[in-house]
Amino acid sequence: MKDTIMKTDRMILRKMRRDDAENLLEIFSDPTAMEYYPSTKNEKQTLQMGKRNCRIFSLSIKFFILSH
């Protein structure tokens, strides 16, 4: 996979993609997971953040996703 940075038996470290938004929404809308952030995010805010991060990524600032 072109996006893959590193792969082990238990995880994959890869570049963030637009289709990560659904999984990120699960985290960003969870008050426990977002305890140390100013607020939780709704679907629209998550999509906006994903677009922003993908745009930033194109500027060589790196955001990664750990998956299994």
N, C-alpha and C positions, 0 to 999 in steps of 0.2 A: 504494500500500500504506500503510495507516494507521501501521504501525510504522516506516516509512522516515523517517529524519532528514535524510539527504543521499544523493544518487545521482550518480555520475559514469559515464563510459563503462567504467571498469575496476573499480569497487567500489560497494557499497551499505553505508551505515552505518545500522543499524536497532536497535531495542530487542531485548533478549534475550527469547527465547521458550522455552517448555518443550521444544519439539521440537528445540532446539539440543543437547540432552544427548548424542546419539549422536556428533556431531562434536566436542563438547567432550571426551568420553571418549577419543577418539583422541589428543588433545593431552595431557590430564591423565594418561594411562597411559604416556606416552612419557618415559622417564628423561632423554633429552636435552632435550626441551622443558621439563621440570620441574626442570632442574638447579639453579636458584636458589630453589626452593620446598622446604619441609621433606621432602616425600615425593610420590610419585606417588599417583594416586587410582584406585580401582576403580569399577565401575559403580554400586554402591550409594552411594558417597561422591560421585560426580559428580551423581547424581540428587538427593541431599540438598542439595548445593551449589546446583544449579539451582533447586530449590524455595525455598531460602533467598534467593537472589538475586532471584527473581521476587517474593517477599514484600517484600524490601527495596525493590525497584523501585516497588512500590505506595506506598511511603512517600516517594516523590520523590527517592530516591537513584538515580542513573542508572547502568545497566550497558548497554553496547552491544556489538553484534557487527558485525564487518566481514566482508562476504561478496562474492563475485564471481560 
